[in-house]
Amino acid sequence: MNAQSELGHGHSIAAWTAVTIILVAFTIGTFAFWFEIVWLVWASAALALAGWVAGGVMAKAGYGAGGDRSTAKAHS
């Protein structure tokens, strides 16, 4: 199986959106944990979950790998 025929690997708008939201959530959560701001730790956990859900919703809407609204680009 060559690289052109593989689906996924995060090359989609849905994946990039989910990963970005989750990385921001973990960054906020890390600093909140460090500074002992408990409510913000839990809020960042909720934000990470929201990022996961957002990625799934966007994938179902066609922005995932191989989706109707996502176009594959050839690697050079």
C-alpha positions in Angstrom: 0.0 0.0 0.0 1.5 3.3 -1.0 1.2 6.7 0.7 -1.3 8.0 -1.9 -3.8 5.2 -1.2 -3.8 5.5 2.6 -6.6 7.4 4.2 -6.2 9.5 7.3 -3.0 10.3 9.1 -4.6 13.5 10.3 -4.5 15.3 7.0 -7.9 16.8 7.3 -9.5 20.0 8.7 -11.4 18.0 11.3 -8.2 16.4 12.6 -6.2 19.6 12.7 -9.1 21.4 14.5 -9.5 18.6 17.1 -5.7 18.4 17.8 -5.3 22.2 18.1 -8.2 22.5 20.6 -6.9 19.5 22.6 -3.3 20.9 22.7 -4.6 24.3 23.9 -6.7 22.5 26.6 -3.7 20.5 27.8 -1.5 23.6 27.9 -4.0 25.5 30.0 -4.6 22.5 32.2 -0.9 22.0 32.8 -0.4 25.6 33.9 -3.6 25.5 36.0 -2.5 22.3 37.7 0.9 23.9 38.4 -0.7 27.0 39.9 -3.3 24.8 41.8 -6.3 26.4 40.1 -8.6 23.4 40.4 -11.6 24.8 38.6 -9.5 25.7 35.6 -8.0 22.2 35.5 -11.5 20.8 35.2 -12.5 23.4 32.6 -9.5 22.5 30.5 -10.5 18.8 30.7 -14.0 19.8 29.5 -12.3 21.8 26.6 -10.3 18.8 25.6 -13.4 16.7 25.5 -15.1 19.5 23.4 -12.2 19.3 21.0 -12.6 15.6 20.6 -16.3 16.1 20.0 -15.7 18.9 17.5 -13.4 16.8 15.5 -16.0 14.0 15.3 -18.7 16.4 14.3 -16.6 18.0 11.7 -15.6 14.5 10.3 -19.3 13.6 10.1 -20.0 16.9 8.3 -17.5 15.9 5.6 -14.3 17.6 6.7 -12.6 14.4 7.8 -10.1 12.4 5.8 -11.8 11.3 2.6 -14.9 13.5 3.3 -17.0 15.3 0.8 -15.7 18.7 1.8 -12.1 17.7 2.2 -9.7 17.4 -0.7 -6.6 15.2 -0.7 -3.4 16.9 -1.8 -0.6 15.0 -3.5 2.7 15.0 -1.7 5.7 16.4 -3.6 
